Amino acid sequence: MRLVVGRIGRAHGIRGEVAVDVRTDDPGSRFAPGALLHTDPAGAGPLTVASARRHSGRLLVRFEKVGDRTAAEELRGVALLVDSADVPPADDPDEFNDHELIGLRAETTEGTEVGTVADVLHNAQDVLVITDSAGGEVLVPFVRALVPEVDTGAGRLVIDPPPGLLELGR
């Protein structure tokens, strides 16, 4: 699975630098010189970081083989991606990357299968989108009180829903 770590914005200067809208919590390593980034669309890359620097609150990146403003402008809007396998797990046992949760089997504390985690929404509260075998969706706030156990190794998580939560929207 590929994860978006940034999106290329406008060109900066005449030597091929671009502003990058950062979408990662680790820009220091994702945009370090020599880092290889996949692209969407795939035809724009892969791109290798030549240099990166902060300027007026923005991250400016120069890629190898992008030597002028014209080449940099052609990259505008390109998404920068990394393989999820290259993202180390979080140090905190209660912290998870989205790709670690998507695909987990969800079951209740009583062992009843609820479905599979299809997505993680990040709004005011992180929310798990769980799809059941009939194609229905259940939204479960991702908080310890409702999701007391996450076992990525076993491919499952346990939810303890309050009465009526699993019936909402059905």
VOBA-1610 file (N, C-alpha, C; in pm, whole numbers, padded with zeros to 5 digits, always signed):
BEGIN
Met+00085-00117+00000Met+00000+00000+00000Met+00090+00123+00000Arg+00051+00221-00076Arg+00127+00345-00083Arg+00057+00454-00003Leu+00135+00533+00069Leu+00083+00639+00155Leu+00130+00775+00103Val+00041+00873+00103Val+00075+01008+00059Val+00154+01078+00170Val+00271+01131+00135Val+00352+01205+00232Val+00363+01353+00194Gly+00314+01388+00075Gly+00318+01528+00034Gly+00254+01546-00103Arg+00230+01672-00135Arg+00177+01708-00267Arg+00257+01828-00316Ile+00302+01819-00440Ile+00385+01926-00497Ile+00297+02044-00534Gly+00343+02162-00490Gly+00275+02287-00522Gly+00349+02360-00632Arg+00356+02490-00620Arg+00416+02569-00727Arg+00568+02567-00722Ala+00627+02603-00835Ala+00771+02612-00846Ala+00820+02733-00766His+00945+02723-00719His+01005+02833-00644His+01141+02863-00707Gly+01156+02981-00759Gly+01284+03019-00819Gly+01302+02958-00957Ile+01428+02962-01004Ile+01456+02916-01141Ile+01538+02787-01145Arg+01573+02732-01030Arg+01661+02615-01029Arg+01589+02483-01005Gly+01457+02481-01014Gly+01384+02356-01005Gly+01326+02321-00870Glu+01334+02413-00774Glu+01273+02385-00643Glu+01121+02395-00653Val+01053+02316-00568Val+00908+02321-00560Val+00867+02331-00413Ala+00753+02395-00389Ala+00695+02396-00256Ala+00619+02265-00240Val+00628+02204-00122Val+00559+02078-00097Val+00465+02096+00021Asp+00339+02056-00002Asp+00239+02052+00104Asp+00264+01920+00178Val+00321+01927+00297Val+00364+01810+00372Val+00243+01738+00432Arg+00238+01605+00415Arg+00130+01522+00469Arg+00186+01408+00553Thr+00297+01430+00618Thr+00360+01329+00702Thr+00405+01393+00832Asp+00414+01312+00936Asp+00462+01365+01064Asp+00614+01352+01075Asp+00679+01303+00969Asp+00824+01287+00970Asp+00887+01342+00842Pro+00869+01473+00817Pro+00924+01529+00693Pro+01076+01524+00687Gly+01142+01523+00803Gly+01288+01520+00806Gly+01345+01397+00737Ser+01283+01282+00756Ser+01334+01161+00691Ser+01269+01137+00555Arg+01143+01174+00539Arg+01073+01152+00411Arg+01132+01237+00300Phe+01181+01358+00334Phe+01234+01449+00233Phe+01383+01472+00251Ala+01452+01374+00307Ala+01598+01382+00324Ala+01664+01359+00189Pro+01778+01425+00164Pro+01849+01402+00038Pro+01873+01252+00016Gly+01840+01207-00106Gly+01856+01067-00141Gly+01728+00985-00127Ala+01627+01041-00058Ala+01501+00968-00040Ala+01431+00950-00174Leu+01384+00830-00201Leu+01312+00799-00324Leu+01163+00804-00295Leu+01090+00881-00374Leu+00946+00896-00357Leu+00874+00852-00484His+00771+00771-00467His+00686+00732-00579His+00590+00848-00605Thr+00525+00846-00719Thr+00437+00958-00754Thr+00301+00909-00803Asp+00205+00996-00790Asp+00073+00976-00850Asp+00038+01104-00923Pro+00042+01104-01055Pro+00050+00991-01146Pro+00191+00931-01151Ala+00194+00799-01175Ala+00320+00724-01173Ala+00419+00774-01278Gly+00369+00827-01389Gly+00456+00873-01495Gly+00543+00993-01458Ala+00511+01060-01349Ala+00590+01176-01305Ala+00714+01135-01228Gly+00726+01011-01192Gly+00838+00971-01106Gly+00888+00834-01142Pro+00958+00772-01050Pro+00984+00815-00913Pro+01081+00933-00909Leu+01076+01004-00797Leu+01160+01122-00779Leu+01255+01100-00662Thr+01379+01144-00679Thr+01479+01135-00573Thr+01507+01275-00521Val+01498+01292-00390Val+01521+01422-00328Val+01668+01458-00338Ala+01696+01575-00393Ala+01833+01627-00400Ala+01861+01716-00279Ser+01761+01798-00242Ser+01778+01885-00125Ser+01639+01928-00076Ala+01636+01968+00050Ala+01511+02020+00108Ala+01548+02125+00211Arg+01465+02228+00218Arg+01490+02335+00315Arg+01360+02405+00348Arg+01356+02468+00463Arg+01241+02547+00505Arg+01263+02691+00460His+01154+02752+00411His+01160+02892+00369His+01023+02953+00391Ser+01014+03052+00475Ser+00889+03124+00504Ser+00776+03028+00542Gly+00808+02929+00624Gly+00707+02836+00673Gly+00670+02725+00576Arg+00736+02718+00461Arg+00707+02614+00362Arg+00829+02524+00345Leu+00803+02401+00303Leu+00913+02311+00269Leu+00939+02323+00120Leu+01062+02358+00086Leu+01104+02365-00054Leu+01193+02245-00083Val+01162+02174-00190Val+01235+02052-00225Val+01284+02065-00369Arg+01406+02017-00389Arg+01461+02005-00524Arg+01485+01858-00549Phe+01440+01811-00664Phe+01455+01670-00700Phe+01565+01655-00804Glu+01635+01541-00799Glu+01735+01512-00901Glu+01666+01511-01037Lys+01736+01555-01138Lys+01689+01558-01277Lys+01575+01657-01301Val+01548+01744-01204Val+01453+01854-01223Val+01538+01980-01206Gly+01589+02031-01318Gly+01690+02134-01310Gly+01646+02277-01333Asp+01519+02298-01371Asp+01477+02435-01397Asp+01330+02454-01360Arg+01288+02578-01368Arg+01152+02613-01330Arg+01047+02544-01418Thr+01074+02530-01546Thr+00979+02467-01638Thr+00954+02322-01596Ala+01059+02248-01567Ala+01045+02108-01524Ala+00973+02101-01389Ala+01002+02197-01301Ala+00937+02200-01169Ala+00788+02228-01182Glu+00750+02320-01271Glu+00608+02352-01291Glu+00530+02233-01343Glu+00594+02145-01420Glu+00526+02026-01472Glu+00488+01928-01362Leu+00551+01941-01246Leu+00523+01850-01134Leu+00410+01900-01043Arg+00361+02020-01069Arg+00257+02079-00983Arg+00136+01985-00972Gly+00093+01958-00847Gly-00023+01873-00821Gly+00009+01725-00805Val+00134+01686-00828Val+00173+01546-00816Val+00178+01507-00668Ala+00118+01391-00637Ala+00123+01339-00500Ala+00253+01260-00483Leu+00317+01276-00367Leu+00440+01205-00334Leu+00406+01092-00238Leu+00452+00971-00270Leu+00410+00851-00198Leu+00529+00770-00148Val+00505+00695-00039Val+00602+00596+00010Val+00527+00465+00029Asp+00599+00355+00027Asp+00539+00224+00056Asp+00515+00214+00205Ser+00398+00161+00243Ser+00364+00147+00385Ser+00463+00055+00456Ala+00522-00038+00383Ala+00621-00128+00443Ala+00744-00052+00490Asp+00768+00066+00435Asp+00884+00147+00473Asp+00856+00237+00592Val+00731+00237+00640Val+00693+00321+00754Val+00702+00238+00880Pro+00792+00272+00971Pro+00805+00191+01093Pro+00683+00208+01182Pro+00652+00105+01261Pro+00540+00118+01354Pro+00571+00226+01458Ala+00465+00283+01512Ala+00481+00389+01613Ala+00545+00332+01739Asp+00619+00414+01811Asp+00682+00372+01936Asp+00579+00350+02046Asp+00471+00426+02043Asp+00366+00418+02143Asp+00273+00301+02110Pro+00253+00206+02201Pro+00168+00090+02171Pro+00021+00127+02149Asp-00020+00247+02187Asp-00158+00292+02167Asp-00172+00382+02045Glu-00070+00387+01962Glu-00072+00472+01843Glu-00056+00383+01720Phe-00139+00408+01618Phe-00136+00325+01498Phe-00140+00412+01374Asn-00073+00366+01270Asn-00085+00428+01139Asn-00211+00372+01074Asp-00275+00451+00990Asp-00399+00408+00926Asp-00384+00273+00856His-00274+00255+00784His-00256+00131+00708His-00246+00008+00797Glu-00213+00027+00925Glu-00209-00085+01018Glu-00349-00128+01061Leu-00443-00035+01058Leu-00580-00063+01101Leu-00670-00112+00987Ile-00649-00058+00868Ile-00733-00095+00754Ile-00711-00242+00722Gly-00822-00314+00713Gly-00818-00457+00685Gly-00832-00545+00808Leu-00824-00485+00928Leu-00841-00565+01049Leu-00986-00611+01063Arg-01004-00732+01112Arg-01136-00788+01141Arg-01184-00726+01273Ala-01306-00679+01275Ala-01363-00618+01396Ala-01465-00713+01456Glu-01453-00733+01586Glu-01550-00816+01657Glu-01582-00752+01791Thr-01697-00790+01846Thr-01738-00734+01976Thr-01665-00807+02088Thr-01677-00756+02209Thr-01615-00819+02325Thr-01671-00960+02348Glu-01793-00986+02297Glu-01854-01119+02310Glu-01807-01213+02198Gly-01731-01162+02100Gly-01680-01245+01992Gly-01764-01243+01866Thr-01867-01159+01861Thr-01952-01149+01742Thr-01879-01067+01636Glu-01871-01123+01514Glu-01803-01051+01406Glu-01888-00933+01362Val-01823-00816+01350Val-01891-00694+01307Val-01860-00665+01161Gly-01737-00685+01120Gly-01696-00659+00983Gly-01547-00635+00973Thr-01507-00555+00874Thr-01366-00526+00847Thr-01345-00376+00843Val-01235-00329+00901Val-01203-00187+00898Val-01169-00150+00753Ala-01249-00059+00696Ala-01231-00018+00557Ala-01157+00115+00545Asp-01167+00199+00649Asp-01105+00331+00641Asp-01095+00389+00781Val-01014+00493+00794Val-01003+00569+00919Val-01024+00715+00882Leu-01125+00776+00943Leu-01155+00917+00918Leu-01091+01001+01027His-01035+01114+00987His-00969+01204+01083His-01043+01337+01082Asn-01138+01349+01169Asn-01212+01474+01183Asn-01182+01526+01323Ala-01281+01574+01394Ala-01259+01618+01531Ala-01218+01498+01617Gln-01263+01380+01579Gln-01232+01255+01647Gln-01198+01150+01541Asp-01095+01069+01564Asp-01066+00961+01471Asp-01180+00861+01477Val-01225+00815+01359Val-01339+00725+01349Val-01303+00609+01256Leu-01332+00486+01301Leu-01313+00368+01218Leu-01437+00347+01133Val-01418+00323+01005Val-01528+00287+00916Val-01520+00136+00899Ile-01621+00065+00951Ile-01622-00081+00947Ile-01733-00125+00852Thr-01697-00205+00752Thr-01798-00256+00659Thr-01832-00399+00699Asp-01963-00430+00692Asp-02007-00566+00724Asp-02021-00648+00596Ser-02054-00774+00610Ser-02063-00864+00495Ser-02173-00825+00396Ala-02273-00749+00444Ala-02382-00705+00356Ala-02349-00574+00286Gly-02231-00519+00313Gly-02191-00393+00250Gly-02230-00270+00328Gly-02292-00288+00444Gly-02327-00174+00528Gly-02206-00120+00602Glu-02216+00003+00649Glu-02106+00066+00722Glu-02147+00098+00864Val-02051+00081+00954Val-02068+00122+01093Val-01953+00215+01124Leu-01983+00329+01184Leu-01879+00425+01224Leu-01857+00412+01373Val-01733+00385+01413Val-01699+00365+01553Val-01588+00462+01592Pro-01616+00552+01687Pro-01509+00642+01734Pro-01391+00560+01785Phe-01272+00597+01743Phe-01152+00521+01779Phe-01097+00573+01912Val-01163+00532+02019Val-01123+00567+02156Val-01116+00437+02237Arg-01031+00435+02338Arg-01010+00313+02416Arg-01139+00259+02476Ala-01231+00345+02518Ala-01356+00298+02579Ala-01438+00213+02481Leu-01429+00243+02353Leu-01506+00169+02252Leu-01423+00066+02177Val-01292+00086+02174Val-01201-00007+02106Val-01092-00045+02207Pro-01125-00138+02298Pro-01031-00169+02405Pro-00910-00253+02363Glu-00917-00316+02246Glu-00807-00404+02206Glu-00782-00395+02057Val-00656-00375+02021Val-00613-00377+01881Val-00495-00473+01874Asp-00510-00579+01795Asp-00406-00679+01779Asp-00373-00691+01630Thr-00280-00608+01585Thr-00246-00607+01443Thr-00184-00739+01400Gly-00111-00804+01489Gly-00049-00933+01458Gly-00151-01040+01427Ala-00262-01039+01502Ala-00369-01137+01481Ala-00470-01089+01377Gly-00454-00963+01331Gly-00543-00910+01229Gly-00683-00879+01279Arg-00694-00837+01406Arg-00827-00809+01460Arg-00824-00696+01561Leu-00942-00639+01582Leu-00960-00545+01691Leu-01094-00575+01756Val-01105-00541+01882Val-01226-00568+01959Val-01294-00435+01988Ile-01425-00432+01965Ile-01501-00312+01998Ile-01603-00345+02107Asp-01629-00248+02191Asp-01727-00260+02299Asp-01829-00148+02277Pro-01922-00171+02182Pro-02014-00063+02143Pro-02125-00041+02247Pro-02163+00082+02267Pro-02280+00108+02353Pro-02405+00060+02280Pro-02513+00037+02353Pro-02636-00011+02288Pro-02678+00080+02174Gly-02708+00019+02060Gly-02758+00092+01944Gly-02654+00139+01845Leu-02526+00142+01883Leu-02421+00193+01792Leu-02415+00112+01663Leu-02419-00019+01675Leu-02406-00104+01556Leu-02532-00101+01468Glu-02642-00051+01519Glu-02765-00045+01442Glu-02786+00091+01375Leu-02704+00190+01409Leu-02718+00323+01348Leu-02699+00314+01198Gly-02786+00378+01123Gly-02775+00382+00979Gly-02826+00259+00907Arg-02878+00163+00982Arg-02929+00041+00917Arg-03078+00044+00912
//
